[in-house]
Each structure stands twice: as structure tokens, then as C-alpha cells.
Amino acid sequence: MSQSRVQMQSEDCSRITIETSDQETLDGLTGYGLRIIQPRHGYRFSVDPLLLADFARVGAGERVLDLGTGCGILPLLLARLEASAVITGVEFQEVMADIASRNVALNELSGRVEILAEDVVGLRGRFPVSSFDLVVSNPPYRRPGTGKISPRAGRDGARHETTATLADFLAAAKYLVKESGRICFIYHTCRLAELMAQASVQKLAVLRLRMVHGNAAAPARMFLVELMKGRTGELQVEPPLMVRGDDGGYSEEKVRIYRGL
């Protein structure tokens, strides 16, 4: 596999050059001090994991599980946001699980972040019930046979449900989170009603909900939700999150999140 030289620029304008393959890129999140290997033409993370990491509010010493970790971006973000948290990322695509493991090593987080190549539906055989304080996920949001099919390998496995449905993701999260532990998802608004119905079926309390809009005039495209196992409570609908402000530039909140503040 041929090699290319990839340059990254930090906020103080210093530059480093990293060797990577012609099938991958190396991207920097300078606010978090992270370097992220990603497929050049496959599925690449967007703003979703950054919004979810901020929303989840990981606590000191918490044990966290990420269902469907992709390149491992969410565990890495959470590890930076809380230095005492221990995080496991689960990914069923072996190619992506390998990339995620390399990202953990690249960012020198092997002592606190672990990547497991496993399907969500097989996790009951890997962990005892109630193993984690917090479970997070950005699940595939399209049902099989819906939406456009991407010509780029790896993208559809991240966007379309394959071996695990939304109900499977919620059931795994409920099994793995401890009593009074939290479950935080980011998901597409077209399936909000379904998630709420599934939460009721699985007796998960919906405690926080926040809609994500491109701007104040645009309909919400995503939502952030916090659920809890073994507890009841009133739903709190938080102020909407705007990705862009009235001037068309990024909102102050999005800039804060990107800077890891």
C-alpha cells in the first residue's frame, strides 16, 4: 500500500507531518489534542459524536461503553473530557475496529480506552449485567432498504441497520448499564417516535431531550436523548442546539464544543 504525507495544522500554526496510507487520512481535533485515522473513502465521523460527548456529561471515574464506535472518535473524546473515565468502544466492522484500536494507540490512551470487535447483539456473552455507569451510542439511523446506497465501502454499515436494530441497541444498553445508570444517544428525528415507544417497552425513563438544528429557521435533523434504567422522572426538554448562527457562521455553542471547552 503506497504512502502519502499528511500535514496537520494546530491552533498555534505549528505543523506536523504524519505518514499514512493512500486509503486513509489523518485528521486533527486540536481542541481535544486528538489525531484521528479515518478511511479516505469510507464512513467518516461528522459533528454527531462531538455533540453527544458534550451532552453525555461523563462523570469522574465512570465506566463508559460506546455501542458502534466506528473509528473510536467518541471514546477518545470522552477520555479527553474526563481524565478518570474508562471507556470501551464496540464495533462490528473489523476494518473499523482495527482503525479504532490504532487511534487509541496513536493518542496514547490504551490504558483507559479499549476497543472490542463485536456485534451489539453479542454483548450479553461478553459482559455481566449492569457493567457500566454510562452507555452512549450514535446508532445507524436508516432501516434496511431505505435511503440512498453509498458507492463508498463502509458507509452503509454505519448508516443502515444491518445485524442490529434500534430495539437491539436499546436492549443492549439497558442490559449493560447499571441501575440508575444513564444511556445517551444521538439519533435522527425521523425515528424519534420509535425511540420513545421502544424506551417505554423496555421501561427506560426518558429524562432529557435536546433537538439539533442546522440554524434557527431549519427543522431539527437530529436529537440528543438521555434515558435511565431503574428510575422514573419527568422529561426535561432542553433549549435547542443550533449548529449555525443567524450570520451563517458556526454558533458559539458549536465552536465551544469543537474546542473541547
Secondary structure, 3 states (H helix, E strand, C coil): CCEEEEEEECCCCCEEEEEEECCEEEEEECCCCEEEEEECCCCCCCCHHHHHHHHHCCCCCCEEEEECCCCCHHHHHHHHHCCCCEEEEEECCHHHHHHHHHHHHHCCCCCCEEEEECCHHHHHHCCCCCCEEEEEECCCCECCCCCCCCCCCCHHHHHECCCCCHHHHHHHHHHHEEEEEEEEEEEEHHHHHHHHHHHHHCCEEEEEEEEEECCCCCCEEEEEEEEEECCCCCCEECCCEECECCCCCECHHHHHHHCCC
